[in-house]
Amino acid sequence: MKKRIGLLLTAVAVTAMLTGCGIECRLTVDKSDNISVKEDIYLTEDEFDALYADASKDELKESGYAGKKKVDGTEYYLFSTSADNYDISQMGESAVLTSKEFYYSVENQQTDNSLDISDEEAENLADELQESFSFCDFSVTFPYEIVSTNGTISKDKKTVTFEGMGKNADDTTIYAYTTKSKKSAGKGADDTTKPTVTGVKDGKKYSKAVTIKYSDKESGIKKATLNGKKIKSGTKVSKKGKYTLKVTDKAGNTKTVKFTIK
């Protein structure tokens, strides 16, 4: 995922800058909303030699080494890590995963900084690593069938895969709703309409206070911020300055309005 460094990948990153490696992250959620995670890192032969040439079998095993594996005709050295009871909030404050649905907005997420470096350095490192990936795939498996998503659904309709996460700047939001989700009942399931904002217009300058209101009839409002801080619909703003309003609905559509109060 963009601006996310897994624990195994972090350890690799501090040793060498990777070029051509791959990553697969798979989340599985059960009917009780318990989440398990499995992360696979694929290293090229040059990367493996640079990092583990002198490692013993025990050291390789401890690092999660699982042997060689071919992907699209290229042979990689596979390292795997897994864990149960995964806390989805580790992905960022926007992340939601239950047995019924999944939603995640990459936009404005914080970098998981496990290294002893500044947040800016960690963010730059994460971006550089994302660009170096040969492939970077993320998937979620549900106990129920998926009925609405912007990812690729498996044949049994219970797993969705989002390919190339972090490589496409337009892929800022990913989601999946199952037959048990309220959104699958029709309203909001295929919502592609941005929220409605009144009281301010994009690019406008105002000489007096404004009252910001927003709504979304399809899937409902998930989050609204003004200059990065949460704001309630009906809030009056009078302080002079430049403002950026962002309103996101539960289907992941975001309305952005920039305005100025003189």
Secondary structure per residue as TSV (DSSP state, phi and psi in degrees):
chain	resnum	aa	ss	phi	psi
A	1	M	-	360.0	149.9
A	2	K	T	-63.5	134.3
A	3	K	T	60.3	32.8
A	4	R	-	-131.0	127.4
A	5	I	-	-117.5	118.3
A	6	G	-	-68.2	161.5
A	7	L	H	-60.4	-43.4
A	8	L	H	-67.3	-44.5
A	9	L	H	-64.4	-34.7
A	10	T	H	-61.1	-44.4
A	11	A	H	-62.2	-38.7
A	12	V	H	-68.5	-40.7
A	13	A	H	-63.1	-34.6
A	14	V	T	-73.8	-13.7
A	15	T	T	-94.0	-37.3
A	16	A	-	-159.4	154.0
A	17	M	-	-84.7	119.0
A	18	L	-	-81.6	144.9
A	19	T	S	-137.4	115.1
A	20	G	S	96.8	2.8
A	21	C	-	-77.2	172.4
A	22	G	E	-135.0	160.7
A	23	I	E	-143.2	139.7
A	24	E	E	-131.4	126.7
A	25	C	E	-121.3	125.9
A	26	R	E	-125.0	124.7
A	27	L	E	-107.3	139.2
A	28	T	E	-128.5	128.0
A	29	V	E	-118.7	137.2
A	30	D	-	-99.0	-177.9
A	31	K	T	-66.0	-18.4
A	32	S	T	-95.2	9.8
A	33	D	-	70.5	18.5
A	34	N	-	-79.6	134.7
A	35	I	E	-116.0	132.5
A	36	S	E	-116.1	151.1
A	37	V	E	-130.8	141.7
A	38	K	E	-134.2	126.4
A	39	E	E	-122.4	126.6
A	40	D	E	-113.9	130.0
A	41	I	E	-112.7	128.0
A	42	Y	E	-109.2	115.4
A	43	L	E	-103.4	143.2
A	44	T	-	-73.8	169.0
A	45	E	H	-61.5	-41.1
A	46	D	H	-63.7	-41.1
A	47	E	H	-66.9	-41.9
A	48	F	H	-62.5	-45.2
A	49	D	H	-63.3	-38.7
A	50	A	H	-68.3	-32.5
A	51	L	H	-96.2	-34.9
A	52	Y	H	-129.6	17.8
A	53	A	T	-56.3	-36.6
A	54	D	T	-101.8	8.6
A	55	A	-	-78.0	142.8
A	56	S	-	-80.7	170.2
A	57	K	H	-61.0	-39.8
A	58	D	H	-65.4	-39.6
A	59	E	H	-67.5	-38.6
A	60	L	H	-64.4	-43.0
A	61	K	H	-62.4	-42.1
A	62	E	H	-64.7	-30.0
A	63	S	T	-80.7	-5.4
A	64	G	T	94.7	15.3
A	65	Y	E	-64.3	129.4
A	66	A	E	-121.3	10.8
A	67	G	E	101.5	-172.8
A	68	K	E	-91.7	150.4
A	69	K	E	-151.8	138.2
A	70	K	E	-93.9	136.1
A	71	V	E	-130.9	117.4
A	72	D	T	52.0	41.2
A	73	G	T	85.3	-7.2
A	74	T	E	-102.8	132.5
A	75	E	E	-89.1	130.7
A	76	Y	E	-123.4	163.2
A	77	Y	E	-100.5	118.7
A	78	L	E	-95.6	131.2
A	79	F	E	-121.9	131.2
A	80	S	E	-126.0	142.0
A	81	T	E	-132.8	151.6
A	82	S	E	-150.5	158.1
A	83	A	E	-158.5	149.1
A	84	D	S	-100.6	169.5
A	85	N	S	54.1	44.9
A	86	Y	-	-70.4	136.2
A	87	D	-	-92.1	109.2
A	88	I	G	-62.5	-22.2
A	89	S	G	-65.9	-15.0
A	90	Q	G	-65.6	-20.9
A	91	M	G	-76.0	-21.2
A	92	G	-	138.2	163.5
A	93	E	T	-66.6	-20.4
A	94	S	T	-84.7	-13.7
A	95	A	-	-71.6	132.1
A	96	V	E	-135.1	125.7
A	97	L	E	-143.3	118.0
A	98	T	-	-129.5	-179.9
A	99	S	S	-65.0	-16.3
A	100	K	S	-100.0	-29.5
A	101	E	E	-161.2	163.6
A	102	F	E	-139.7	138.8
A	103	Y	E	-148.8	136.6
A	104	Y	E	-153.0	128.3
A	105	S	E	-110.1	117.0
A	106	V	-	-68.7	-28.2
A	107	E	T	-58.6	129.7
A	108	N	T	63.5	24.6
A	109	Q	-	-80.2	151.4
A	110	Q	-	-84.0	143.5
A	111	T	-	-72.1	137.4
A	112	D	-	-77.7	97.3
A	113	N	-	-94.3	92.0
A	114	S	-	-91.8	-5.7
A	115	L	S	-95.9	158.9
A	116	D	S	-85.7	61.9
A	117	I	S	-137.5	168.8
A	118	S	-	-67.9	160.6
A	119	D	H	-61.1	-37.6
A	120	E	H	-65.5	-41.2
A	121	E	H	-65.7	-39.7
A	122	A	H	-64.5	-39.8
A	123	E	H	-66.3	-42.6
A	124	N	H	-63.3	-40.4
A	125	L	H	-63.4	-43.0
A	126	A	H	-62.3	-42.8
A	127	D	H	-63.3	-42.7
A	128	E	H	-64.4	-39.1
A	129	L	H	-66.2	-39.7
A	130	Q	H	-60.8	-41.3
A	131	E	H	-67.6	-25.7
A	132	S	H	-83.7	-14.3
A	133	F	-	-65.3	135.4
A	134	S	S	-74.2	-36.3
A	135	F	E	-151.4	151.6
A	136	C	E	-148.8	95.8
A	137	D	E	-115.4	146.9
A	138	F	E	-134.1	134.3
A	139	S	E	-138.2	155.5
A	140	V	E	-131.9	131.8
A	141	T	E	-113.3	127.3
A	142	F	-	-107.2	163.3
A	143	P	S	-82.9	-8.0
A	144	Y	S	-123.8	163.3
A	145	E	-	-71.9	142.7
A	146	I	E	-88.1	135.1
A	147	V	E	-117.3	-17.0
A	148	S	E	-149.9	128.6
A	149	T	E	-166.5	161.6
A	150	N	S	-107.6	18.9
A	151	G	S	-108.6	-166.8
A	152	T	E	-104.3	124.5
A	153	I	E	-91.5	141.5
A	154	S	-	-73.6	170.7
A	155	K	T	-61.5	-35.7
A	156	D	T	-82.8	-0.6
A	157	K	S	65.5	19.5
A	158	K	S	-112.7	-8.7
A	159	T	E	-123.5	134.9
A	160	V	E	-120.0	138.2
A	161	T	E	-120.1	134.8
A	162	F	E	-113.2	108.7
A	163	E	T	-90.6	145.5
A	164	G	T	67.8	28.6
A	165	M	T	-58.1	131.9
A	166	G	T	93.9	-14.8
A	167	K	T	-92.8	-20.1
A	168	N	-	-112.9	114.7
A	169	A	T	-62.8	-20.3
A	170	D	T	-79.9	-17.6
A	171	D	-	-82.2	67.9
A	172	T	-	-89.8	-17.8
A	173	T	E	-138.0	133.6
A	174	I	E	-128.2	148.2
A	175	Y	E	-155.5	160.4
A	176	A	E	-156.0	131.5
A	177	Y	E	-122.2	135.7
A	178	T	E	-98.3	-179.7
A	179	T	T	-64.3	-19.4
A	180	K	T	-90.8	-8.5
A	181	S	S	-76.5	144.7
A	182	K	G	-62.0	-29.6
A	183	K	G	-70.9	-21.2
A	184	S	G	-75.5	-11.0
A	185	A	G	-74.4	-5.0
A	186	G	S	130.0	-61.4
A	187	K	T	-70.1	115.7
A	188	G	T	91.2	-12.5
A	189	A	T	-63.8	-37.5
A	190	D	T	-120.7	38.2
A	191	D	-	-69.4	117.9
A	192	T	-	-121.5	10.6
A	193	T	-	-96.2	133.6
A	194	K	-	-71.4	153.7
A	195	P	-	-59.4	159.0
A	196	T	E	-94.2	133.0
A	197	V	E	-123.7	131.7
A	198	T	E	-127.3	157.9
A	199	G	S	100.7	-27.4
A	200	V	-	-142.2	151.2
A	201	K	-	-127.3	148.8
A	202	D	T	-62.2	129.5
A	203	G	T	83.9	-2.2
A	204	K	-	-84.7	152.9
A	205	K	E	-116.5	135.2
A	206	Y	E	-121.8	142.6
A	207	S	S	-101.0	2.2
A	208	K	S	-143.6	174.4
A	209	A	-	-60.8	150.3
A	210	V	E	-124.7	152.5
A	211	T	E	-114.7	118.4
A	212	I	E	-93.0	126.9
A	213	K	E	-130.4	145.4
A	214	Y	E	-146.3	157.2
A	215	S	E	-160.6	165.8
A	216	D	-	-151.8	113.0
A	217	K	S	-80.5	-18.7
A	218	E	S	-81.8	-71.9
A	219	S	S	-108.5	-12.0
A	220	G	-	93.8	161.9
A	221	I	E	-83.4	132.0
A	222	K	E	-97.9	-42.5
A	223	K	E	-158.0	144.7
A	224	A	E	-141.2	133.2
A	225	T	E	-135.2	150.0
A	226	L	E	-124.0	114.3
A	227	N	T	53.0	39.6
A	228	G	T	87.2	-6.4
A	229	K	E	-108.8	143.6
A	230	K	E	-60.4	142.4
A	231	I	-	-138.9	139.8
A	232	K	-	-91.9	149.4
A	233	S	T	-63.6	135.5
A	234	G	T	96.3	1.9
A	235	T	E	-72.0	136.8
A	236	K	E	-97.0	130.6
A	237	V	E	-120.3	124.4
A	238	S	-	-125.8	-17.1
A	239	K	S	-68.1	135.5
A	240	K	-	-66.4	144.3
A	241	G	E	150.6	179.5
A	242	K	E	-99.5	138.7
A	243	Y	E	-131.6	148.4
A	244	T	E	-127.4	116.5
A	245	L	E	-101.3	129.6
A	246	K	E	-127.3	123.9
A	247	V	E	-123.6	122.9
A	248	T	E	-118.8	133.1
A	249	D	E	-91.2	176.8
A	250	K	T	-73.7	-9.0
A	251	A	T	-95.1	-2.0
A	252	G	S	96.9	2.6
A	253	N	-	-79.7	134.1
A	254	T	E	-120.8	131.3
A	255	K	E	-105.2	123.7
A	256	T	E	-115.1	129.7
A	257	V	E	-130.1	121.9
A	258	K	E	-108.4	129.6
A	259	F	E	-147.7	168.5
A	260	T	E	-131.7	140.3
A	261	I	E	-110.5	119.3
A	262	K	-	-87.3	360.0
